[in-house]
Amino acid sequence: MKPDSRIVVIGGGTGVFTVLTGLRSRFKNLAAIVTMADDGGSTGALREDFGVLPPGDIRRALIALSKTDNKILSALFNYRFKEGAGLHGHSFGNLMLTALERITGSFESAIREAARILRVEGSVIPVTLKQTKLFAELENGAIIKGESNIDVPKHDGQLRIKRVWLRPAAAINPNARKALLVADLIIIGPGDLYTSIIPNLLVSGIKTTLQKTKAKIIYLINLMTKFGETNGFAASDFVKEIEKYLGRGVVDYVVVSNRRPAVTRLKKYKKEKAEWVRFDKKNFGPRPKLIPENLIRSSGFIRHAPEKIAELIARLM
């Protein structure tokens, strides 16, 4: 794949940050399409108080694509206030994006101005420009309202999620559609399945655009399950859920980790009720093409290593 190939990453949270951080050292023409379903913490408070679109995942993607050598500037955008009436829990970057939205008159203009300040190479695009909420129906019929309540369950987290949807319905951002149609490669994930990945696929126009684009589409499966979302999921279960909302035959490649971490590293996740995602190779068919790969960080948290993702993408394409 050429360094100037157009690559689009779809998702939210730390997953998009990880992928972009790895790719930016090898590829220049990068774009991140980010979920607008987040409603927890600082982001949720700003949505409630100011009516802005959720800035949190946008902020992470901007920092990931920042070319500034000024570490203080990146740290400033990530800084979270730990005290102060009205400020406690807020991220400076979220507050700045909110202020820029008020100054410029639009959320997309705010993102562009923040990108200039951070010397971002690439683009960060909200998947939709409409305010919307994420809903989930559990296997017992209960309805959960809000991304944050799905992400950190107050209900019985052992219950499986039957389906998720957006209310009100949200249409694709025209700039997101354009980026997907001209892309050479589209990467979906990794990230929390029902709260970071699928909310993008629920936006009206995303499914048809991904079916229409000539770009190759790769799905990076998570390394660990998420309590309240993917309890007991094997690798094939993630693919089945993606295809449930996107349709079969749309994803070209699926990347799954084939290297189980040491028991000592897995023990740390017992408190979170998270488990290693089993590689159930026998449950995969010929399409999408399966790519077993060791993409785990050598130490610390069990997460994808950015440099390994970049190396894989360069090698595959």
N, C-alpha and C positions, 0 to 999 in steps of 0.2 A: 504494500500500500504506500502511496506517495505521501510525503510530509504535508502536502497541501490538500489532501483528500478531506472532504467535508464530513465530519463526524458529529452526530447528535446523540446526546445522552439523555434518557428519559428516567425520571424518578423523583427522589426527594431525600431529605435527611443526610446522614453521613455517607450513604451509599454513593450518591452523586458526587459528593466532595472527594471521596476516595478515588473514583474513576477519573475525574477531571484532573486531580493532582498528579496521577500517573501519566495521563495522556499529554498534558501540556508540555512535557519535556521532549516529546517526539513529534507532536502534531500541532499545527498552528490554527487550522480552521475548525475550531470547536464551538459547539453550541449546547447549552443545557436547557431542556424543557422541564419545568419544575411544577409539581403539584401545588394547587391552590386550595387544598382541603384542610390544611393545618389550622387548628383553633385552640391550641394549648399554650400555657405559659405566657411569655411576653407577647408572642404573636396573637394569641387569643384575646389578651387584654387590649391590644391596639386595634384589633378588628372591632371589638365591642365599643371602645371609646371614640374611635376616629372613623370607623367604617372603611378602613383601607383593606386592600387585599393582603393576605398573609406574607410578611416580609422575611420570616425566619429562614426558610429554605433558599430563598433568593440570595440572602446575605451569605450563606455558606458557599453557594456556587460562585458568587462574585469573588470571594476570598480565594477559592480554589484556582480561579483563572487569573488572579492578580499577578502581574509581573513586577510589582514594586519590590525593591530591595529593602525598603523601610519596614522592618519587622514591627516597629511601634505602630505603624498605620494599620497593619493587619490585626495586631493585638487590640487596637482601639475598636475596630469594627466588631471584634468578638467579645469585647469587655462586657461583663454582666454586673450590674450594680447589686451589691450585697446589703445595702442599707438605704435609708432615705424614704420618707413618705411619698408614695407615688412612683418612686424609681426602683424600689427593691424588686429584683427579678428580671428587670428589663435589660435587654442587650442594647449597647450603644448603636450598633449597626441597624437594629430594628427601628430605633428612635430616629436615626438619621434618614432612613428610607421613608419613614412616615413624614418627616419634615420636608424632605425633597418632593414628596408627592403633593404636599400642600403648596409648595413654592412653584413647582413646574405645572401643576394642574392635572397630571396624569401619573399613574403608577409606572408605566413604561418609560416615561421621560425621567422619572426619579431613578430608575434602574440605570439608564444611560448616563446620567450625571454621576451616580455612584461608581459606575464602571470607569469613568474618566479619572476620578479621584484615585481609584485603586490601580489604575493602569491595567485594566483588564484586556487580555487578548482573547477575543472570542465574544460570544453573546450569551446572555442569560434571559430566557423567555418564559413568562408565565404561561401555563398551558391554556388558561382561559382568563378573560378579563372580567368575568362575572362573579359576584359573590355567591357562594354555594356552600352547602353543608353535606358532610358525609354521613350516611345512615347504614346500619347493618342489621340484618335479621339473623338471630341465632337459631340453632337447630330446635330449640324448644318454642320457637315462635316469638320470643321477646325481641323488641326493636330497640336498638341502641342509637342514640343521636349524638353526633359529634365525633370527629377524628380522635380527640384527646381521650374520650371515654372508651373508644375501641382500643386505642394504643395502650392505655393503662386501665384495664378493666376493673370496674367497681362491682361488676356482676361475677358470676361463676366463670372464671377464665378457662375452665376445662370444656365448656360448651363450644362446639364448632360453629364457625360462621357459615351460614347458608348462602347468603348473598349480600352484596353491598350496592348502594346507589347514591346519586347526588340529588339534592333537592334544594332549591329549584334546579332544573336541568341547566347545564352550562354548555355553551358553544365554544368550539376551538378558537383560540387566538389566531387571527390570520397570519401573523408572523410565525407562529408555531407550525401552521400548515405549510407555509413556504419553506421553512427550514427542513421539514421532513421530506418534502417533494424533491428538493435539490440535493439531499444528502447522498453520500456514497456508502455510508455505514451508520446504522442506528443501534445503540446499545441500550437495552432495558435492564435496569437494576445495577447492582443488588440493592436491597432495601426492604423494609417491612412490607410484606405482600399486600395487605389490605389497607394500609394507611399511607404508604409512600409510592407504591407502584400502580396498583389497580385504579386509584382515584384519577390518574392521568388517562387511563383507558376508558373511563366512564364518560369523559367529556365528549359531547356530540361532535363528530367529525374526525376524531382521532383514529377510530377503527377503520373507517373508509380510506383515510389518508395513508395509513400504514399498509393497507391492502393495495393501494395504488402506486406507492413509491417504488422506484427501481432499486433502492438501497438494500443491501444485505442487512438483515436484522438479527442481532445476537442477544440472547437473554442470559444474564449472569445469575445463577441460582445462589441463594443465601447459603452461608456456611452453618448457621445455627437456626434452630426454630425460635419462634417468639411466643411466649405465653399469652394466651388470649386470642392469638391469631392462627398460628400454624402448629399447634401442639401435635406431636407425633407424625408430622409430615416427612415423607421421604422426598427425594429429588423429583421424582415423576409427579408427585402431588402438586408441586409448585407449577410445573408446566401445564398440567390439566386446568388449574385455576386461571392461568394466563390465557389459555386458549378458550376458556369459558366466556371471557369477555372480549377477546380479540378475534376469535375464530381460528380454526385449524388451518395449517399451511401458510400462515403469515410469518411466523418466526422461522428463520433459516438454520440457526445454530443455537445450541444450548450448552453452556459451559458449567460443568459440575465438578466440585473438588473431589479428587480420588485419594486424598491423603488425610487420614484421620489424625487429629492432634493427639499429643500425649495425654494420658489420663489425668495427670497433674494439672494440665491447663483446662481440661473439661470440668474438673471439680469446682472451679470457681463459678461456674454457671448454674450450679444446682440451686442456689438461692433464688435465681431468676427463673427457675423452672424451664431453662432452655436446654436443648439437646442438639447433638451433632446431627446434621441432615444426612441421612443414609443415602448412599449411592446405589439405588436399586436398578442396576443396568438392565435387568431382564424385563422391566416394565416400559422400556423405551423402544419405539419402532424406528423405521428408517428415516422418518421425517418428524421433527427437525433433526438435523445431524447432531449427534452427541459428541461433545469434546471433553473428555476427562482430563483434568489438569490440576496440578498442585499450585494454588494461588494464595496459600495461607501465609501470613506473616510468620517469621521465624520465632518470634517471641512476643510476649505481652498479650493483649486482647486477641481473640480469635476473629480476625478480620482479614479481608482481602488485602494483599500487599499491592500498593499502587504501581510500583515498578514492574511487578509480575504481570499485572493486567496490561500495561502498555506493551510489554515484550510479547505477550500472547497476541494482542491485536495486530501488532506489526508483523508477526510471523504468519498469522492466519491469512491476512489480506495482501 
